[in-house]
Amino acid sequence: MKRIVEIVPARAGWYARWQVTSEATRCYPVSLWALLEESDGSGREVVGVDCAGQWPGSDDNEAGGEFVRYLFQTPDSGPPEDAEPSSPADLRSAGPRLQPVTA
């Protein structure tokens, strides 16, 4: 079992690329970086959690998707060709929604 040691927001331009079929990939923007540690403290790793809530090694990832790599593209160069969603407006309309909490 791993535990989260630290979480930091990801800078704009970071993407996680996933192999979804033998010939197709899909990139999702990385939302945050998490530093994970083995429960016995023997090892640490950093993983990026994408806007779809996936990260390498998660049991809840999209079925059939295999993590390929992280990549960075400067925001002024635009997203990768295989990026999903294609715009922040698409993410707002299709992504998970936070619900207000009443006190």
C-alpha positions in Angstrom: 0.0 0.0 0.0 1.3 3.5 -0.9 0.5 6.7 0.9 0.4 10.2 -0.4 3.2 12.4 1.0 2.6 15.6 -0.9 0.4 17.0 -3.6 1.2 20.0 -5.8 -0.7 21.5 -8.7 0.7 20.8 -12.2 1.7 23.7 -14.4 -0.3 24.2 -17.6 1.2 22.3 -20.5 1.8 18.9 -18.8 -0.1 15.9 -20.3 -0.4 12.2 -19.6 -0.4 10.0 -22.7 -2.4 6.8 -22.7 -2.4 4.0 -25.3 -6.1 3.3 -25.9 -5.8 0.9 -28.9 -2.9 -0.6 -30.7 -2.8 2.4 -33.0 -4.4 5.2 -31.0 -3.2 7.3 -28.0 -5.1 9.9 -26.0 -3.6 12.7 -23.9 -5.2 14.3 -20.8 -4.0 17.4 -19.1 -2.2 16.6 -15.8 -4.0 18.3 -12.9 -1.6 17.6 -10.1 1.6 15.8 -9.1 1.5 13.5 -6.1 4.5 12.2 -4.2 3.8 8.6 -3.2 5.7 6.5 -0.6 5.6 2.8 0.1 4.0 2.1 3.5 7.3 0.9 4.9 9.1 4.0 3.7 11.4 2.0 1.3 10.6 3.9 -1.9 9.0 7.0 -3.3 7.7 8.0 -6.7 6.0 11.0 -8.3 2.8 10.4 -10.4 0.7 12.8 -12.4 -3.0 12.7 -11.9 -4.8 13.7 -15.1 -8.0 15.6 -15.4 -9.9 12.3 -15.9 -8.6 11.2 -12.5 -6.2 8.6 -13.9 -2.6 7.9 -12.9 -0.1 5.1 -13.6 -0.9 2.1 -11.4 -4.5 3.1 -10.5 -7.0 0.3 -10.5 -9.7 2.7 -11.6 -8.2 3.8 -14.9 -10.1 3.7 -18.2 -10.5 0.1 -19.3 -7.9 -0.9 -21.9 -5.8 2.2 -21.4 -2.1 1.8 -20.8 0.1 4.7 -19.5 2.8 5.7 -22.1 4.5 8.8 -20.7 4.2 12.4 -19.5 4.9 15.1 -21.9 5.2 18.9 -21.8 4.2 21.4 -24.4 4.4 25.1 -23.8 0.9 26.5 -23.5 1.4 28.8 -26.5 2.1 25.8 -28.8 -1.3 24.3 -28.1 -2.2 20.9 -26.9 -0.9 17.6 -28.4 -2.9 16.3 -31.5 -4.4 13.5 -29.4 -5.4 15.7 -26.5 -8.8 15.2 -24.8 -10.7 17.3 -24.0 -9.7 19.7 -26.7 -10.5 22.9 -24.8 -11.1 24.1 -21.2 -14.8 24.6 -22.2 -15.0 20.9 -23.1 -13.5 19.9 -19.8 -16.0 22.1 -17.9 -18.9 20.6 -19.7 -17.7 16.9 -19.7 -15.5 16.7 -16.6 -16.5 15.9 -13.0 -18.3 18.6 -11.1 -17.6 19.7 -7.6 -20.7 20.2 -5.5 -21.1 23.0 -3.0 -20.9 22.1 0.7 -23.3 23.7 3.0 -22.1 24.6 6.5 
